[in-house]
Amino acid sequence: MNKPQLESLNHSSGASFLVNNFVLEKFTVPYHFHPEFELTLIIAGKGKRYVGKNMQDFGPGDLVLLGADLPHCWKSEGEEEPDAHAESIVVQFEKDFLGRAFFDKPELTQVNNLLKTSSCGICFQKNTADTAAEKMAQLAREEGAFRKMMLLLDILDFLARSDEYVLLDHSETVARQLSSDKERINKAMGYIVENFRSNIVLKEVAAVVSMSPNAFCRYFKKASGKTFFETVIDYRINFAVQQLLSTEKAVSDIALESGFNDVSHFYKLFRKRMKVSPLSYRKNFHRGL
């Protein structure tokens, strides 16, 4: 059974923040969270990015700033070329890594606002993402500790001044939780991320958060604003939409791959949520290209 992991970051290097350049066969890190902020640049690889309750495709150039305790993961999907790999630059830092109230200074108001907004997850786009990617590469190469710190501050200041971004998890499900509840809702969301394409068992997810099924259902609805199974269906429909637009697979195959065991039930739910049938949705999209 998969569930999100509370990641403990290793500061044994003596640095006040971490910069890592990961080169992997695939992105396979499970849905996880940590109290540090995280800025991630994807250099190579593609698949699905999960941030809070948001799911989107990602590819090279994907640049995302994540707030503290916001659960996330990048997962490689599909068949890769024989020589393909996954590569990223990841920066992780605590809010007070330069001292308590450092970002509360008047000169850093915009950066402070950026960090507050990151509770939703921020995906930077267009010229901002391209320029920031160059700065991130420079940061990853830099060996001098002081220069590395200045480069990070420069990147944060640059991102704080940009309006080329989208927010990923508008619901801020995690951000609105009390500290004592964040791990519980993260575990529940992690169960969905790791299992929505398979058979979902209510008893299993309730056990993950050490609650009875009835108590868990009441808790989840209060914490997220939707029932547990409504949220599962959201993920399945979202995944199906992406498959409809990016592949030529048969609708019946997409329904099964998205976690629906009954194709006719998938058609019914899809039409209810998207106001058109799956085939019409695909045709309308391609007609507009």
C-alpha positions in Angstrom: 0.0 0.0 0.0 1.4 3.4 -1.0 1.1 6.5 1.0 2.9 9.9 1.0 6.1 10.0 2.8 7.3 12.8 5.2 10.7 13.4 3.7 13.6 14.3 6.0 16.2 16.4 4.3 19.9 15.8 4.9 21.8 19.0 5.8 25.0 17.1 6.7 26.9 19.2 4.1 26.8 22.2 6.5 24.9 24.3 4.0 21.7 26.2 5.1 19.9 25.0 1.9 20.2 22.2 -0.5 20.8 22.2 -4.3 20.8 18.8 -6.0 21.1 17.8 -9.7 19.4 14.4 -10.0 20.0 12.2 -13.1 17.8 9.1 -13.0 16.4 6.5 -15.4 12.8 7.6 -14.4 11.1 9.9 -11.9 9.7 7.4 -9.4 9.8 9.2 -6.0 6.4 8.6 -4.3 4.0 11.3 -3.3 5.7 13.0 -0.4 5.9 16.3 1.6 8.4 18.1 3.8 8.4 21.4 5.8 11.0 23.0 3.4 10.1 25.1 0.4 11.1 23.4 -2.9 12.0 24.8 -6.4 12.2 22.1 -9.0 13.3 22.4 -12.6 12.8 19.5 -15.0 15.7 19.2 -17.5 14.8 15.9 -19.1 11.9 13.5 -18.8 8.1 13.6 -19.1 5.1 12.3 -17.3 2.6 13.4 -14.7 3.2 16.1 -12.0 1.1 15.9 -8.8 0.9 18.9 -6.6 -1.7 18.9 -3.8 -5.0 18.0 -5.7 -3.6 19.1 -9.0 -2.5 16.7 -11.8 -0.8 17.8 -15.0 1.5 16.6 -17.7 5.1 17.8 -17.4 8.2 17.9 -19.6 11.6 19.6 -20.0 11.5 23.2 -18.7 8.8 22.5 -16.1 9.6 24.9 -13.2 7.6 24.8 -10.0 7.9 26.4 -6.6 6.2 24.5 -3.8 5.3 25.7 -0.3 6.0 24.0 3.0 4.2 20.7 3.6 2.6 20.8 0.1 2.5 17.1 -1.1 4.0 16.5 -4.5 5.7 14.2 -6.9 6.8 13.9 -10.6 6.2 10.5 -12.1 7.5 9.3 -15.5 4.9 7.8 -17.7 4.8 6.2 -21.2 7.5 4.5 -23.1 10.8 6.3 -23.2 13.4 6.3 -26.0 16.2 3.7 -25.3 18.7 6.4 -24.3 16.2 8.6 -22.5 16.7 9.7 -18.9 15.1 11.8 -16.2 17.0 14.9 -14.9 16.1 17.7 -12.5 17.6 20.5 -10.4 16.0 20.7 -7.0 16.5 23.5 -4.4 15.1 23.0 -0.9 15.2 25.6 1.9 13.4 26.5 5.1 11.6 29.8 5.5 14.2 31.0 8.1 17.3 29.5 6.5 18.8 33.0 6.5 17.5 33.9 10.0 14.2 34.4 11.6 12.1 37.1 10.0 14.7 37.6 7.2 12.0 37.6 4.5 9.9 40.0 6.5 12.2 42.9 5.7 10.7 45.7 3.5 13.2 45.1 0.7 12.0 41.5 0.5 8.2 42.1 0.4 7.8 40.6 -3.1 9.8 37.5 -2.2 7.8 37.1 1.0 4.6 37.3 -1.0 6.0 34.7 -3.5 6.7 32.3 -0.6 3.1 32.8 0.8 1.6 32.2 -2.7 3.7 29.0 -3.1 1.3 27.3 -0.7 -0.8 26.6 -3.8 2.2 25.5 -5.9 3.4 27.9 -8.6 4.3 26.8 -12.1 6.3 29.4 -14.0 6.0 29.7 -17.8 7.3 31.3 -21.0 10.3 33.7 -20.7 10.3 33.5 -16.9 10.8 29.7 -17.0 13.4 29.9 -19.7 15.5 32.6 -17.9 15.1 31.0 -14.5 16.2 27.7 -15.9 19.5 29.3 -17.0 19.9 30.7 -13.5 19.1 27.3 -11.9 21.8 25.7 -14.0 24.3 28.3 -12.9 23.2 27.7 -9.3 23.7 24.0 -9.6 27.3 24.5 -11.0 28.3 27.1 -8.4 30.7 25.8 -5.8 31.2 28.9 -3.7 28.9 28.9 -0.7 28.3 32.7 -0.5 27.9 33.0 -4.3 25.4 30.1 -4.2 23.3 31.8 -1.6 23.3 35.1 -3.6 22.2 33.2 -6.7 19.3 31.6 -4.9 18.2 35.0 -3.6 18.5 36.4 -7.2 16.3 33.6 -8.5 13.6 34.1 -5.9 13.6 37.9 -6.5 13.4 37.3 -10.3 10.4 34.9 -9.9 8.7 37.2 -7.4 8.7 40.0 -10.1 7.1 37.8 -12.8 3.5 37.5 -13.7 4.1 34.5 -16.1 2.8 31.8 -13.8 -0.2 29.6 -12.9 -1.3 28.4 -9.5 -1.6 24.6 -9.3 -3.7 23.7 -6.3 -6.3 26.5 -5.9 -8.1 24.5 -3.2 -5.1 24.9 -0.8 -6.4 21.8 1.0 -3.2 21.4 2.9 -2.5 25.1 3.5 -5.9 25.4 5.3 -5.2 22.6 7.7 -4.0 22.9 11.2 -0.4 21.6 11.6 -1.7 18.5 13.4 -4.0 17.6 10.5 -1.6 18.2 7.6 -0.1 14.7 7.8 -3.5 13.1 7.9 -4.9 14.9 4.8 -1.6 14.4 3.0 -1.8 10.6 3.6 -5.3 10.5 2.3 -4.4 12.5 -0.8 -1.3 10.3 -1.3 -3.4 7.2 -1.3 -5.5 8.7 -4.1 -2.5 9.7 -6.1 -0.9 6.3 -5.9 -4.1 4.3 -6.3 -6.8 6.2 -8.3 -6.1 4.1 -11.5 -6.7 0.9 -9.5 -9.5 -0.4 -7.3 -10.0 2.0 -4.3 -10.8 0.3 -1.0 -12.3 2.7 1.6 -11.2 0.5 4.5 -7.6 0.7 3.3 -7.4 4.5 3.1 -9.2 4.8 6.5 -6.6 2.5 8.0 -3.8 4.6 6.5 -5.0 7.6 8.6 -6.0 5.4 11.6 -9.7 6.2 11.4 -12.9 4.2 11.0 -14.4 4.4 7.4 -17.3 6.5 8.6 -15.1 8.9 10.6 -12.7 9.2 7.7 -15.5 10.1 5.3 -16.8 12.8 7.6 -13.2 14.1 8.1 -12.3 14.2 4.5 -15.4 16.0 3.4 -14.9 18.7 6.1 -11.2 19.0 5.3 -11.4 19.1 1.5 -14.9 20.3 0.7 -15.6 17.2 -1.3 -16.3 13.6 -0.5 -13.4 11.1 -0.8 -14.9 9.3 -3.8 -15.8 12.6 -5.5 -12.1 13.5 -5.3 -11.1 10.0 -6.6 -13.5 10.6 -9.6 -11.9 14.0 -10.2 -8.5 12.4 -10.5 -9.9 9.7 -12.8 -11.7 12.1 -15.1 -8.7 14.5 -15.2 -6.5 11.6 -16.2 -9.0 10.4 -18.8 -9.2 14.0 -20.3 -5.4 14.1 -20.7 -5.4 10.7 -22.4 -8.2 11.7 -24.8 -6.3 14.8 -25.9 -2.8 13.4 -26.0 -3.4 9.8 -27.4 -5.5 8.1 -30.0 -6.5 5.3 -27.6 -10.0 3.9 -27.7 -12.4 5.5 -25.2 -13.0 2.1 -23.6 -9.3 1.6 -23.1 -8.9 5.0 -21.6 -11.8 4.4 -19.2 -10.2 1.2 -17.9 -6.8 2.8 -17.6 -8.2 5.7 -15.7 -9.7 3.4 -13.0 -13.2 2.9 -14.2 -14.2 -0.7 -14.3 -17.5 0.0 -16.0 -17.2 1.8 -19.4 -20.9 2.9 -19.5 -20.5 4.4 -16.0 -17.4 6.3 -17.2 -19.5 7.7 -20.1 -22.2 8.8 -17.7 -19.8 10.5 -15.2 -17.8 12.1 -18.0 -20.8 13.6 -19.7 -22.1 14.9 -16.3 -18.9 16.7 -15.5 -17.7 17.8 -18.9 -21.2 18.4 -20.5 -20.2 16.4 -23.6 -19.3 12.8 -24.4 -15.7 11.7 -24.4 -15.6 11.4 -28.2 -17.2 14.8 -28.6 -14.7 16.3 -26.2 -11.8 14.9 -28.2 -13.3 16.0 -31.6 -14.0 19.5 -30.3 -10.5 19.8 -29.0 -8.8 18.7 -32.3 -11.2 20.8 -34.3 -10.1 23.9 -32.4 -6.4 23.3 -33.1 
